[in-house]
Amino acid sequence: MHFIWNEILYRPLLNLLLFFYNAVPGHDIGIAIILLTIIVRLIILPSSIKASRSQRKLKVLTPELDKLKEQYKGDQQGLAKAQMDFYKQRGVSPFSSCLPVLIQLPILFALYAVLREGLGHIDPAKVYSFIYLPPNLDTTFLGIIDLAKPEKFVLPVLAGITQYILGKMTMPVSKSTSGGMEQTINKQMMFALPIMTLFFAMSFPAGLALYWVATTVFGIGQQLWVNKEKMKEVKLKIKKKDEGEIVITEAGLGREEKDKQD
Protein backbone atom coordinates (compact mmCIF):
# COMPACT_ATOMS: atom_id res chain seq x y z
CA MET A 1 0.00 0.00 0.00
CA HIS A 2 2.87 2.35 0.81
CA PHE A 3 4.40 1.63 -2.60
CA ILE A 4 1.14 2.44 -4.40
CA TRP A 5 0.74 5.69 -2.48
CA ASN A 6 4.34 6.83 -2.76
CA GLU A 7 5.44 5.59 -6.18
CA ILE A 8 2.19 5.65 -8.19
CA LEU A 9 0.42 8.68 -6.70
CA TYR A 10 2.48 11.03 -4.52
CA ARG A 11 5.90 11.11 -6.24
CA PRO A 12 4.61 11.28 -9.83
CA LEU A 13 2.26 14.16 -8.93
CA LEU A 14 4.96 15.99 -7.02
CA ASN A 15 7.50 15.65 -9.83
CA LEU A 16 4.99 16.51 -12.54
CA LEU A 17 4.07 19.62 -10.58
CA LEU A 18 7.76 20.58 -10.30
CA PHE A 19 8.24 19.94 -14.02
CA PHE A 20 5.41 22.30 -14.95
CA TYR A 21 6.58 24.84 -12.37
CA ASN A 22 10.04 24.90 -13.97
CA ALA A 23 8.59 25.01 -17.50
CA VAL A 24 5.96 27.78 -17.28
CA PRO A 25 7.09 31.40 -17.72
CA GLY A 26 7.34 33.20 -14.41
CA HIS A 27 7.34 29.89 -12.50
CA ASP A 28 3.71 30.28 -11.43
CA ILE A 29 2.68 27.33 -9.23
CA GLY A 30 -1.00 28.03 -9.98
CA ILE A 31 -0.48 27.58 -13.72
CA ALA A 32 1.47 24.41 -12.93
CA ILE A 33 -1.50 23.06 -10.92
CA ILE A 34 -3.88 23.84 -13.80
CA LEU A 35 -1.62 22.01 -16.26
CA LEU A 36 -1.36 19.10 -13.83
CA THR A 37 -5.17 19.04 -13.61
CA ILE A 38 -5.47 18.84 -17.40
CA ILE A 39 -3.06 15.89 -17.51
CA VAL A 40 -4.99 14.07 -14.77
CA ARG A 41 -8.32 14.68 -16.51
CA LEU A 42 -6.93 13.47 -19.83
CA ILE A 43 -5.77 10.25 -18.15
CA ILE A 44 -9.24 9.51 -16.77
CA LEU A 45 -11.02 10.94 -19.84
CA PRO A 46 -12.24 7.59 -21.27
CA SER A 47 -14.03 6.62 -18.05
CA SER A 48 -15.35 10.17 -17.59
CA ILE A 49 -16.82 10.31 -21.10
CA LYS A 50 -18.43 6.90 -20.61
CA ALA A 51 -20.02 8.15 -17.38
CA SER A 52 -21.18 11.39 -19.06
CA ARG A 53 -22.85 9.46 -21.88
CA SER A 54 -24.55 7.22 -19.35
CA GLN A 55 -25.83 10.30 -17.51
CA ARG A 56 -27.20 11.68 -20.77
CA LYS A 57 -28.99 8.41 -21.45
CA LEU A 58 -30.46 8.53 -17.94
CA LYS A 59 -31.85 11.98 -18.73
CA VAL A 60 -33.48 10.59 -21.86
CA LEU A 61 -35.00 7.75 -19.84
CA THR A 62 -36.24 9.96 -16.99
CA PRO A 63 -39.86 10.16 -18.33
CA GLU A 64 -40.12 6.36 -18.38
CA LEU A 65 -38.64 6.15 -14.88
CA ASP A 66 -41.31 8.61 -13.75
CA LYS A 67 -43.97 6.31 -15.18
CA LEU A 68 -42.52 3.41 -13.21
CA LYS A 69 -42.76 5.49 -10.04
CA GLU A 70 -46.40 6.20 -10.78
CA GLN A 71 -47.05 2.53 -11.54
CA TYR A 72 -45.43 1.28 -8.31
CA LYS A 73 -46.61 4.14 -6.11
CA GLY A 74 -46.66 2.90 -2.52
CA ASP A 75 -44.65 -0.24 -3.32
CA GLN A 76 -41.01 0.68 -2.69
CA GLN A 77 -39.75 -2.90 -2.94
CA GLY A 78 -41.51 -3.45 -6.26
CA LEU A 79 -40.27 -0.09 -7.56
CA ALA A 80 -36.66 -0.87 -6.65
CA LYS A 81 -36.79 -4.21 -8.49
CA ALA A 82 -38.52 -2.66 -11.51
CA GLN A 83 -35.93 0.12 -11.67
CA MET A 84 -33.01 -2.32 -11.50
CA ASP A 85 -34.55 -4.41 -14.30
CA PHE A 86 -35.13 -1.21 -16.29
CA TYR A 87 -31.50 -0.10 -15.92
CA LYS A 88 -30.25 -3.55 -16.87
CA GLN A 89 -32.41 -3.73 -19.99
CA ARG A 90 -31.34 -0.26 -21.14
CA GLY A 91 -27.65 -0.83 -20.42
CA VAL A 92 -27.22 2.12 -18.06
CA SER A 93 -26.15 2.46 -14.45
CA PRO A 94 -27.63 4.94 -11.96
CA PHE A 95 -24.22 5.03 -10.24
CA SER A 96 -22.22 5.92 -13.36
CA SER A 97 -21.70 9.51 -12.22
CA CYS A 98 -19.85 8.27 -9.12
CA LEU A 99 -17.04 6.63 -11.11
CA PRO A 100 -15.06 9.77 -12.08
CA VAL A 101 -15.35 11.05 -8.50
CA LEU A 102 -14.10 7.75 -7.04
CA ILE A 103 -11.19 7.73 -9.48
CA GLN A 104 -10.28 11.30 -8.54
CA LEU A 105 -10.39 10.79 -4.77
CA PRO A 106 -6.95 9.10 -4.43
CA ILE A 107 -5.48 11.75 -6.74
CA LEU A 108 -7.11 14.47 -4.65
CA PHE A 109 -5.66 13.03 -1.42
CA ALA A 110 -2.21 12.74 -3.02
CA LEU A 111 -2.37 16.29 -4.32
CA TYR A 112 -3.42 17.48 -0.86
CA ALA A 113 -0.33 15.76 0.56
CA VAL A 114 1.82 17.40 -2.12
CA LEU A 115 0.43 20.84 -1.33
CA ARG A 116 0.51 20.35 2.44
CA GLU A 117 3.98 18.82 2.71
CA GLY A 118 5.68 19.45 -0.59
CA LEU A 119 5.15 23.16 -1.04
CA GLY A 120 6.53 23.89 2.39
CA HIS A 121 9.65 21.76 2.32
CA ILE A 122 10.25 19.27 -0.47
CA ASP A 123 12.27 16.20 0.42
CA PRO A 124 15.01 15.93 -2.26
CA ALA A 125 14.82 12.13 -1.97
CA LYS A 126 11.30 12.24 -3.45
CA VAL A 127 12.38 14.24 -6.49
CA TYR A 128 13.43 12.34 -9.63
CA SER A 129 17.03 12.86 -10.70
CA PHE A 130 15.99 14.50 -13.99
CA ILE A 131 13.70 17.05 -12.28
CA TYR A 132 15.20 20.33 -11.08
CA LEU A 133 14.35 21.21 -7.47
CA PRO A 134 14.38 25.01 -7.00
CA PRO A 135 15.94 26.20 -3.73
CA ASN A 136 12.97 28.51 -3.15
CA LEU A 137 9.52 27.55 -4.45
CA ASP A 138 7.14 30.48 -4.96
CA THR A 139 3.68 29.26 -3.89
CA THR A 140 1.73 32.35 -5.01
CA PHE A 141 -0.75 32.24 -7.90
CA LEU A 142 -0.59 35.27 -10.23
CA GLY A 143 1.45 36.93 -7.50
CA ILE A 144 -1.69 37.31 -5.34
CA ILE A 145 -2.95 34.09 -3.71
CA ASP A 146 -0.70 31.87 -1.59
CA LEU A 147 -1.74 28.37 -2.66
CA ALA A 148 0.00 26.73 0.30
CA LYS A 149 -2.51 28.36 2.70
CA PRO A 150 -6.32 28.39 2.86
CA GLU A 151 -8.04 31.20 0.92
CA LYS A 152 -11.49 32.27 2.06
CA PHE A 153 -13.12 34.05 -0.85
CA VAL A 154 -12.30 33.84 -4.58
CA LEU A 155 -11.33 30.19 -5.14
CA PRO A 156 -13.85 28.66 -2.68
CA VAL A 157 -16.72 30.64 -4.25
CA LEU A 158 -15.59 29.63 -7.74
CA ALA A 159 -15.35 26.01 -6.60
CA GLY A 160 -18.92 26.12 -5.24
CA ILE A 161 -20.37 27.84 -8.32
CA THR A 162 -18.71 25.53 -10.84
CA GLN A 163 -19.78 22.49 -8.80
CA TYR A 164 -23.39 23.71 -8.91
CA ILE A 165 -23.24 24.27 -12.67
CA LEU A 166 -21.86 20.77 -13.27
CA GLY A 167 -24.46 19.25 -10.95
CA LYS A 168 -27.24 21.11 -12.75
CA MET A 169 -26.01 19.80 -16.10
CA THR A 170 -25.84 16.18 -15.02
CA MET A 171 -28.83 15.87 -12.69
CA PRO A 172 -31.78 14.00 -14.25
CA VAL A 173 -34.84 16.27 -14.46
CA SER A 174 -38.00 14.56 -13.26
CA LYS A 175 -41.50 15.89 -13.86
CA SER A 176 -43.09 13.27 -11.67
CA THR A 177 -45.20 14.50 -8.77
CA SER A 178 -44.44 11.33 -6.81
CA GLY A 179 -40.69 11.13 -7.07
CA GLY A 180 -40.55 10.40 -3.36
CA MET A 181 -37.33 10.16 -1.43
CA GLU A 182 -35.08 9.77 -4.50
CA GLN A 183 -36.29 13.01 -6.08
CA THR A 184 -35.96 14.85 -2.77
CA ILE A 185 -32.39 13.59 -2.28
CA ASN A 186 -31.43 14.60 -5.83
CA LYS A 187 -32.68 18.14 -5.25
CA GLN A 188 -30.94 18.37 -1.89
CA MET A 189 -27.64 17.09 -3.29
CA MET A 190 -27.73 19.67 -6.08
CA PHE A 191 -27.33 22.35 -3.40
CA ALA A 192 -25.53 20.34 -0.70
CA LEU A 193 -22.51 19.42 -2.85
CA PRO A 194 -21.66 23.02 -3.84
CA ILE A 195 -22.04 24.15 -0.21
CA MET A 196 -19.80 21.31 1.01
CA THR A 197 -17.29 22.15 -1.72
CA LEU A 198 -17.31 25.80 -0.63
CA PHE A 199 -16.54 24.99 3.02
CA PHE A 200 -13.92 22.35 2.19
CA ALA A 201 -12.21 24.77 -0.20
CA MET A 202 -12.08 27.38 2.57
CA SER A 203 -10.48 24.91 4.97
CA PHE A 204 -7.74 23.34 2.84
CA PRO A 205 -4.75 24.87 1.01
CA ALA A 206 -5.88 27.12 -1.81
CA GLY A 207 -3.96 24.98 -4.29
CA LEU A 208 -6.50 22.23 -3.70
CA ALA A 209 -9.36 24.67 -4.34
CA LEU A 210 -7.67 25.75 -7.57
CA TYR A 211 -7.37 22.11 -8.61
CA TRP A 212 -11.08 21.57 -7.89
CA VAL A 213 -12.09 24.64 -9.89
CA ALA A 214 -9.93 23.55 -12.82
CA THR A 215 -11.15 19.93 -12.80
CA THR A 216 -14.80 21.03 -12.52
CA VAL A 217 -14.44 23.49 -15.40
CA PHE A 218 -12.90 20.65 -17.42
CA GLY A 219 -15.89 18.50 -16.46
CA ILE A 220 -18.33 21.20 -17.60
CA GLY A 221 -16.58 21.45 -20.96
CA GLN A 222 -16.59 17.67 -21.29
CA GLN A 223 -20.33 17.49 -20.54
CA LEU A 224 -21.06 20.20 -23.12
CA TRP A 225 -19.08 18.27 -25.71
CA VAL A 226 -20.82 14.99 -24.90
CA ASN A 227 -24.23 16.68 -25.11
CA LYS A 228 -23.47 18.12 -28.54
CA GLU A 229 -21.60 15.24 -30.14
CA LYS A 230 -23.29 13.49 -33.04
CA MET A 231 -23.71 9.89 -32.05
CA LYS A 232 -25.06 6.96 -34.01
CA GLU A 233 -28.79 6.78 -33.37
CA VAL A 234 -29.60 4.47 -30.49
CA LYS A 235 -33.17 3.19 -30.27
CA LEU A 236 -34.41 2.28 -26.84
CA LYS A 237 -37.60 0.30 -27.33
CA ILE A 238 -40.05 0.27 -24.48
CA LYS A 239 -43.16 -1.90 -24.61
CA LYS A 240 -46.26 -0.02 -23.64
CA LYS A 241 -49.74 -1.50 -23.28
CA ASP A 242 -52.24 -0.51 -26.01
CA GLU A 243 -49.76 1.92 -27.60
CA GLY A 244 -47.44 -0.36 -29.54
CA GLU A 245 -43.88 0.83 -28.94
CA ILE A 246 -42.28 4.04 -27.83
CA VAL A 247 -38.89 4.66 -29.42
CA ILE A 248 -36.66 7.05 -27.51
CA THR A 249 -33.96 8.29 -29.84
CA GLU A 250 -30.62 9.38 -28.42
CA ALA A 251 -28.98 11.66 -30.96
CA GLY A 252 -27.71 15.21 -31.04
CA LEU A 253 -28.49 16.49 -27.55
CA GLY A 254 -29.88 13.10 -26.67
CA ARG A 255 -33.25 14.46 -25.61
CA GLU A 256 -35.56 13.62 -28.50
CA GLU A 257 -38.55 11.36 -27.88
CA LYS A 258 -41.08 10.14 -30.42
CA ASP A 259 -43.86 7.56 -30.73
CA LYS A 260 -43.76 4.74 -33.18
CA GLN A 261 -47.10 3.16 -33.97
CA ASP A 262 -47.47 -0.36 -35.36
SULRANOR-V282558 format. One record per pair of residues at least 24 apart in sequence whose ideal C-beta (glycine too) atoms are under 10 Angstrom apart, sorted by the first residue. I is the first residue (numbers start at 1). J is the second residue. D is the distance in whole Angstrom. If there is no record, write none. Layout:
i->I j->J d->D
i->I j->J d->D
This chain:
i->4 j->106 d->9
i->5 j->106 d->8
i->5 j->109 d->9
i->5 j->110 d->7
i->5 j->113 d->9
i->6 j->110 d->9
i->6 j->113 d->10
i->6 j->126 d->8
i->8 j->106 d->9
i->8 j->110 d->9
i->9 j->106 d->6
i->9 j->107 d->7
i->9 j->109 d->8
i->9 j->110 d->4
i->9 j->111 d->9
i->9 j->113 d->9
i->9 j->114 d->9
i->10 j->109 d->9
i->10 j->110 d->5
i->10 j->111 d->9
i->10 j->113 d->6
i->10 j->114 d->7
i->10 j->117 d->9
i->10 j->118 d->9
i->10 j->126 d->7
i->11 j->110 d->9
i->11 j->114 d->9
i->11 j->125 d->10
i->11 j->126 d->6
i->11 j->127 d->8
i->11 j->128 d->8
i->12 j->110 d->9
i->12 j->128 d->9
i->13 j->39 d->10
i->13 j->40 d->8
i->13 j->107 d->7
i->13 j->110 d->5
i->13 j->111 d->6
i->13 j->113 d->9
i->13 j->114 d->5
i->13 j->115 d->10
i->13 j->118 d->9
i->14 j->110 d->9
i->14 j->111 d->9
i->14 j->113 d->9
i->14 j->114 d->5
i->14 j->115 d->10
i->14 j->117 d->9
i->14 j->118 d->5
i->14 j->119 d->10
i->14 j->122 d->7
i->14 j->123 d->9
i->14 j->126 d->6
i->14 j->127 d->7
i->14 j->128 d->9
i->14 j->131 d->9
i->15 j->114 d->10
i->15 j->118 d->10
i->15 j->126 d->8
i->15 j->127 d->6
i->15 j->128 d->5
i->15 j->130 d->9
i->15 j->131 d->5
i->15 j->133 d->10
i->16 j->40 d->9
i->16 j->114 d->10
i->16 j->128 d->10
i->16 j->131 d->9
i->17 j->111 d->8
i->17 j->114 d->6
i->17 j->115 d->9
i->17 j->118 d->8
i->17 j->119 d->9
i->17 j->122 d->10
i->17 j->131 d->10
i->17 j->137 d->10
i->17 j->207 d->9
i->18 j->114 d->10
i->18 j->118 d->9
i->18 j->122 d->8
i->18 j->126 d->10
i->18 j->127 d->7
i->18 j->128 d->9
i->18 j->131 d->5
i->18 j->132 d->7
i->18 j->133 d->7
i->18 j->134 d->8
i->18 j->137 d->8
i->19 j->128 d->9
i->19 j->130 d->9
i->19 j->131 d->6
i->19 j->132 d->9
i->21 j->131 d->10
i->21 j->132 d->9
i->21 j->134 d->7
i->21 j->137 d->7
i->21 j->138 d->9
i->21 j->139 d->10
i->22 j->131 d->8
i->22 j->132 d->5
i->22 j->133 d->9
i->22 j->134 d->7
i->26 j->138 d->9
i->26 j->142 d->9
i->26 j->143 d->9
i->27 j->134 d->7
i->27 j->136 d->10
i->27 j->137 d->8
i->27 j->138 d->6
i->28 j->138 d->8
i->28 j->140 d->8
i->28 j->141 d->7
i->28 j->142 d->7
i->28 j->143 d->8
i->28 j->147 d->10
i->29 j->115 d->9
i->29 j->119 d->7
i->29 j->137 d->7
i->29 j->138 d->6
i->29 j->139 d->5
i->29 j->140 d->7
i->29 j->141 d->7
i->29 j->145 d->10
i->29 j->146 d->10
i->29 j->147 d->6
i->29 j->148 d->8
i->29 j->207 d->7
i->29 j->210 d->9
i->30 j->139 d->9
i->30 j->140 d->8
i->30 j->141 d->3
i->30 j->142 d->6
i->30 j->143 d->10
i->30 j->144 d->9
i->30 j->145 d->7
i->30 j->147 d->6
i->30 j->155 d->10
i->30 j->206 d->9
i->30 j->207 d->8
i->30 j->210 d->6
i->30 j->211 d->10
i->30 j->214 d->9
i->31 j->141 d->8
i->31 j->142 d->9
i->31 j->210 d->10
i->32 j->141 d->10
i->32 j->147 d->10
i->32 j->207 d->10
i->33 j->111 d->8
i->33 j->114 d->10
i->33 j->115 d->8
i->33 j->141 d->8
i->33 j->147 d->7
i->33 j->206 d->10
i->33 j->207 d->6
i->33 j->208 d->9
i->33 j->209 d->10
i->33 j->210 d->5
i->33 j->211 d->6
i->33 j->213 d->10
i->33 j->214 d->7
i->34 j->141 d->9
i->34 j->210 d->7
i->34 j->211 d->8
i->34 j->213 d->9
i->34 j->214 d->5
i->34 j->215 d->10
i->34 j->217 d->9
i->34 j->218 d->10
i->35 j->214 d->9
i->36 j->107 d->10
i->36 j->111 d->8
i->36 j->114 d->9
i->36 j->207 d->10
i->36 j->211 d->8
i->36 j->214 d->9
i->37 j->107 d->10
i->37 j->111 d->9
i->37 j->210 d->8
i->37 j->211 d->5
i->37 j->212 d->9
i->37 j->213 d->9
i->37 j->214 d->4
i->37 j->215 d->5
i->37 j->216 d->10
i->37 j->217 d->9
i->37 j->218 d->7
i->38 j->214 d->7
i->38 j->215 d->9
i->38 j->218 d->7
i->40 j->103 d->9
i->40 j->104 d->8
i->40 j->107 d->6
i->40 j->108 d->10
i->40 j->111 d->8
i->40 j->211 d->9
i->40 j->214 d->9
i->40 j->215 d->7
i->40 j->218 d->9
i->41 j->100 d->9
i->41 j->104 d->9
i->41 j->107 d->10
i->41 j->214 d->8
i->41 j->215 d->6
i->41 j->217 d->10
i->41 j->218 d->5
i->41 j->219 d->8
i->41 j->221 d->10
i->41 j->222 d->8
i->42 j->218 d->9
i->43 j->103 d->9
i->43 j->107 d->9
i->44 j->99 d->9
i->44 j->100 d->6
i->44 j->103 d->5
i->44 j->104 d->7
i->44 j->107 d->8
i->44 j->215 d->10
i->45 j->100 d->10
i->45 j->218 d->9
i->45 j->222 d->8
i->47 j->96 d->10
i->47 j->99 d->6
i->47 j->100 d->6
i->47 j->102 d->10
i->47 j->103 d->6
i->48 j->99 d->8
i->48 j->100 d->5
i->48 j->101 d->10
i->48 j->103 d->8
i->48 j->104 d->9
i->48 j->218 d->9
i->48 j->219 d->7
i->48 j->222 d->6
i->48 j->223 d->9
i->48 j->226 d->9
i->49 j->100 d->9
i->49 j->222 d->7
i->49 j->223 d->10
i->49 j->225 d->8
i->49 j->226 d->6
i->49 j->229 d->9
i->50 j->93 d->10
i->50 j->96 d->7
i->50 j->99 d->8
i->50 j->100 d->9
i->50 j->226 d->10
i->51 j->93 d->9
i->51 j->95 d->9
i->51 j->96 d->5
i->51 j->97 d->6
i->51 j->98 d->8
i->51 j->99 d->5
i->51 j->100 d->5
i->51 j->101 d->9
i->51 j->103 d->10
i->51 j->170 d->9
i->51 j->222 d->10
i->51 j->223 d->10
i->51 j->226 d->9
i->52 j->96 d->9
i->52 j->97 d->8
i->52 j->100 d->8
i->52 j->169 d->9
i->52 j->170 d->8
i->52 j->219 d->8
i->52 j->222 d->6
i->52 j->223 d->6
i->52 j->224 d->10
i->52 j->225 d->9
i->52 j->226 d->4
i->52 j->227 d->8
i->52 j->229 d->10
i->53 j->92 d->9
i->53 j->96 d->9
i->53 j->226 d->6
i->53 j->227 d->10
i->53 j->229 d->9
i->53 j->231 d->8
i->53 j->234 d->10
i->53 j->250 d->9
i->53 j->254 d->8
i->54 j->87 d->10
i->54 j->90 d->10
i->54 j->91 d->9
i->54 j->92 d->5
i->54 j->93 d->6
i->54 j->94 d->9
i->54 j->95 d->9
i->54 j->96 d->4
i->54 j->97 d->8
i->54 j->99 d->9
i->54 j->226 d->10
i->55 j->92 d->9
i->55 j->93 d->10
i->55 j->94 d->10
i->55 j->96 d->6
i->55 j->97 d->6
i->55 j->169 d->9
i->55 j->170 d->5
i->55 j->171 d->9
i->55 j->172 d->8
i->55 j->223 d->8
i->55 j->226 d->8
i->55 j->227 d->10
i->55 j->254 d->10
i->56 j->92 d->10
i->56 j->169 d->10
i->56 j->170 d->9
i->56 j->172 d->10
i->56 j->223 d->8
i->56 j->226 d->6
i->56 j->227 d->6
i->56 j->229 d->10
i->56 j->231 d->9
i->56 j->250 d->7
i->56 j->253 d->8
i->56 j->254 d->4
i->56 j->255 d->8
i->57 j->90 d->7
i->57 j->91 d->8
i->57 j->92 d->5
i->57 j->93 d->10
i->57 j->96 d->9
i->57 j->234 d->8
i->57 j->236 d->8
i->57 j->248 d->9
i->57 j->250 d->6
i->57 j->254 d->7
i->58 j->87 d->9
i->58 j->90 d->9
i->58 j->92 d->6
i->58 j->93 d->9
i->58 j->94 d->7
i->58 j->96 d->8
i->58 j->97 d->9
i->58 j->170 d->9
i->58 j->171 d->10
i->58 j->172 d->5
i->59 j->169 d->10
i->59 j->170 d->8
i->59 j->171 d->9
i->59 j->172 d->5
i->59 j->173 d->7
i->59 j->174 d->10
i->59 j->227 d->9
i->59 j->250 d->10
i->59 j->253 d->9
i->59 j->254 d->7
i->59 j->255 d->7
i->60 j->90 d->9
i->60 j->92 d->9
i->60 j->172 d->9
i->60 j->234 d->9
i->60 j->236 d->7
i->60 j->248 d->6
i->60 j->249 d->8
i->60 j->250 d->5
i->60 j->251 d->10
i->60 j->253 d->9
i->60 j->254 d->5
i->60 j->255 d->6
i->60 j->256 d->8
i->60 j->257 d->7
i->61 j->86 d->8
i->61 j->87 d->9
i->61 j->90 d->6
i->61 j->92 d->7
i->61 j->172 d->8
i->61 j->236 d->7
i->61 j->238 d->9
i->61 j->248 d->7
i->61 j->250 d->9
i->61 j->257 d->10
i->62 j->172 d->5
i->62 j->173 d->6
i->62 j->174 d->6
i->62 j->175 d->8
i->62 j->176 d->9
i->62 j->255 d->10
i->63 j->173 d->10
i->63 j->174 d->9
i->63 j->175 d->7
i->63 j->176 d->9
i->63 j->238 d->10
i->63 j->246 d->9
i->63 j->248 d->8
i->63 j->257 d->7
i->64 j->90 d->9
i->64 j->236 d->9
i->64 j->238 d->6
i->64 j->240 d->9
i->64 j->246 d->8
i->64 j->248 d->7
i->64 j->257 d->9
i->65 j->90 d->10
i->65 j->94 d->9
i->65 j->172 d->8
i->65 j->174 d->7
i->65 j->176 d->8
i->65 j->179 d->9
i->65 j->182 d->9
i->66 j->172 d->10
i->66 j->174 d->6
i->66 j->175 d->6
i->66 j->176 d->4
i->66 j->177 d->9
i->66 j->178 d->8
i->66 j->179 d->7
i->66 j->183 d->9
i->67 j->176 d->8
i->67 j->238 d->9
i->67 j->240 d->9
i->67 j->246 d->10
i->68 j->176 d->9
i->69 j->174 d->8
i->69 j->176 d->5
i->69 j->177 d->9
i->69 j->178 d->6
i->69 j->179 d->6
i->69 j->180 d->7
i->69 j->182 d->8
i->69 j->183 d->8
i->70 j->176 d->7
i->70 j->177 d->9
i->70 j->178 d->6
i->70 j->179 d->10
i->72 j->178 d->10
i->73 j->176 d->10
i->73 j->178 d->5
i->73 j->180 d->8
i->74 j->178 d->9
i->74 j->180 d->10
i->76 j->180 d->8
i->76 j->181 d->9
i->79 j->180 d->8
i->79 j->182 d->9
i->80 j->182 d->10
i->83 j->182 d->9
i->86 j->238 d->9
i->89 j->236 d->9
i->89 j->237 d->10
i->89 j->238 d->9
i->90 j->234 d->10
i->90 j->236 d->6
i->90 j->237 d->10
i->90 j->238 d->9
i->90 j->248 d->9
i->91 j->234 d->9
i->91 j->236 d->9
i->92 j->236 d->9
i->94 j->172 d->9
i->94 j->182 d->9
i->96 j->170 d->10
i->97 j->167 d->10
i->97 j->170 d->6
i->97 j->171 d->9
i->97 j->172 d->10
i->100 j->215 d->9
i->100 j->219 d->8
i->100 j->222 d->9
i->101 j->219 d->10
i->104 j->211 d->10
i->104 j->212 d->9
i->104 j->215 d->7
i->104 j->219 d->10
i->107 j->211 d->9
i->107 j->215 d->9
i->108 j->204 d->10
i->108 j->208 d->7
i->108 j->211 d->7
i->108 j->212 d->8
i->108 j->215 d->9
i->111 j->205 d->10
i->111 j->207 d->8
i->111 j->208 d->7
i->111 j->211 d->6
i->111 j->212 d->10
i->112 j->204 d->7
i->112 j->205 d->7
i->112 j->207 d->9
i->112 j->208 d->6
i->112 j->211 d->9
i->114 j->205 d->10
i->114 j->207 d->8
i->114 j->208 d->10
i->115 j->139 d->9
i->115 j->147 d->7
i->115 j->148 d->7
i->115 j->149 d->10
i->115 j->204 d->8
i->115 j->205 d->4
i->115 j->206 d->9
i->115 j->207 d->4
i->115 j->208 d->6
i->115 j->210 d->9
i->115 j->211 d->8
i->116 j->148 d->8
i->116 j->204 d->8
i->116 j->205 d->6
i->116 j->207 d->9
i->116 j->208 d->9
i->118 j->148 d->9
i->118 j->207 d->10
i->119 j->146 d->9
i->119 j->147 d->7
i->119 j->148 d->4
i->119 j->149 d->10
i->119 j->205 d->8
i->119 j->207 d->7
i->120 j->148 d->6
i->120 j->205 d->10
i->139 j->205 d->9
i->139 j->206 d->9
i->139 j->207 d->8
i->140 j->206 d->10
i->141 j->206 d->7
i->141 j->207 d->8
i->141 j->210 d->7
i->145 j->206 d->6
i->145 j->207 d->9
i->145 j->209 d->9
i->145 j->210 d->8
i->146 j->205 d->9
i->146 j->206 d->7
i->146 j->207 d->9
i->147 j->205 d->6
i->147 j->206 d->5
i->147 j->207 d->4
i->147 j->208 d->8
i->147 j->209 d->8
i->147 j->210 d->6
i->147 j->211 d->9
i->148 j->205 d->6
i->148 j->206 d->8
i->148 j->207 d->7
i->149 j->204 d->10
i->149 j->205 d->6
i->149 j->206 d->6
i->149 j->207 d->9
i->150 j->201 d->8
i->150 j->202 d->6
i->150 j->203 d->6
i->150 j->204 d->6
i->150 j->205 d->6
i->150 j->206 d->6
i->150 j->208 d->9
i->150 j->209 d->8
i->151 j->201 d->8
i->151 j->202 d->8
i->151 j->204 d->10
i->151 j->205 d->8
i->151 j->206 d->4
i->151 j->207 d->9
i->151 j->209 d->7
i->151 j->210 d->9
i->152 j->201 d->9
i->152 j->202 d->5
i->152 j->203 d->10
i->152 j->206 d->9
i->153 j->202 d->9
i->154 j->206 d->9
i->154 j->209 d->9
i->154 j->210 d->10
i->154 j->213 d->9
i->155 j->201 d->6
i->155 j->202 d->9
i->155 j->206 d->5
i->155 j->207 d->9
i->155 j->208 d->9
i->155 j->209 d->4
i->155 j->210 d->6
i->155 j->211 d->10
i->155 j->212 d->8
i->155 j->213 d->6
i->156 j->197 d->8
i->156 j->198 d->5
i->156 j->199 d->8
i->156 j->200 d->8
i->156 j->201 d->4
i->156 j->202 d->5
i->156 j->203 d->9
i->156 j->204 d->10
i->156 j->206 d->8
i->156 j->209 d->6
i->156 j->212 d->9
i->156 j->213 d->9
i->157 j->194 d->10
i->157 j->198 d->7
i->157 j->201 d->8
i->157 j->202 d->9
i->157 j->209 d->10
i->157 j->213 d->10
i->158 j->197 d->10
i->158 j->198 d->10
i->158 j->201 d->8
i->158 j->209 d->8
i->158 j->210 d->9
i->158 j->212 d->9
i->158 j->213 d->5
i->158 j->214 d->10
i->158 j->216 d->9
i->158 j->217 d->9
i->159 j->194 d->8
i->159 j->197 d->5
i->159 j->198 d->7
i->159 j->199 d->10
i->159 j->200 d->8
i->159 j->201 d->4
i->159 j->202 d->9
i->159 j->208 d->9
i->159 j->209 d->5
i->159 j->210 d->9
i->159 j->211 d->9
i->159 j->212 d->5
i->159 j->213 d->5
i->159 j->214 d->10
i->159 j->215 d->10
i->159 j->216 d->7
i->160 j->193 d->9
i->160 j->194 d->4
i->160 j->195 d->7
i->160 j->196 d->9
i->160 j->197 d->5
i->160 j->198 d->4
i->160 j->199 d->9
i->160 j->200 d->10
i->160 j->201 d->7
i->160 j->202 d->10
i->160 j->209 d->10
i->160 j->212 d->10
i->160 j->213 d->10
i->160 j->216 d->10
i->161 j->194 d->7
i->161 j->197 d->9
i->161 j->198 d->9
i->161 j->213 d->9
i->161 j->216 d->9
i->162 j->194 d->8
i->162 j->197 d->9
i->162 j->212 d->8
i->162 j->213 d->6
i->162 j->214 d->9
i->162 j->215 d->9
i->162 j->216 d->4
i->162 j->217 d->6
i->162 j->218 d->10
i->162 j->219 d->8
i->162 j->220 d->7
i->163 j->190 d->10
i->163 j->193 d->6
i->163 j->194 d->4
i->163 j->195 d->9
i->163 j->196 d->9
i->163 j->197 d->4
i->163 j->198 d->8
i->163 j->201 d->9
i->163 j->212 d->8
i->163 j->213 d->9
i->163 j->216 d->6
i->163 j->219 d->9
i->163 j->220 d->10
i->164 j->190 d->7
i->164 j->191 d->8
i->164 j->193 d->8
i->164 j->194 d->4
i->164 j->195 d->9
i->164 j->197 d->9
i->164 j->198 d->10
i->164 j->216 d->10
i->165 j->194 d->9
i->165 j->216 d->8
i->165 j->217 d->9
i->165 j->219 d->9
i->165 j->220 d->6
i->165 j->223 d->9
i->166 j->193 d->9
i->166 j->194 d->9
i->166 j->215 d->10
i->166 j->216 d->5
i->166 j->217 d->9
i->166 j->218 d->10
i->166 j->219 d->5
i->166 j->220 d->5
i->166 j->222 d->9
i->166 j->223 d->7
i->167 j->191 d->9
i->167 j->192 d->9
i->167 j->193 d->6
i->167 j->194 d->7
i->167 j->197 d->10
i->167 j->216 d->10
i->168 j->194 d->10
i->168 j->220 d->10
i->169 j->219 d->9
i->169 j->220 d->7
i->169 j->223 d->5
i->169 j->224 d->8
i->169 j->226 d->10
i->169 j->227 d->8
i->170 j->219 d->9
i->170 j->220 d->10
i->170 j->223 d->6
i->170 j->226 d->10
i->173 j->255 d->10
i->226 j->253 d->10
i->226 j->254 d->8
i->227 j->252 d->9
i->227 j->253 d->6
i->227 j->254 d->7
i->227 j->255 d->9
i->228 j->252 d->8
i->228 j->253 d->7
i->228 j->254 d->10
i->229 j->253 d->10
i->229 j->254 d->9
i->235 j->260 d->9
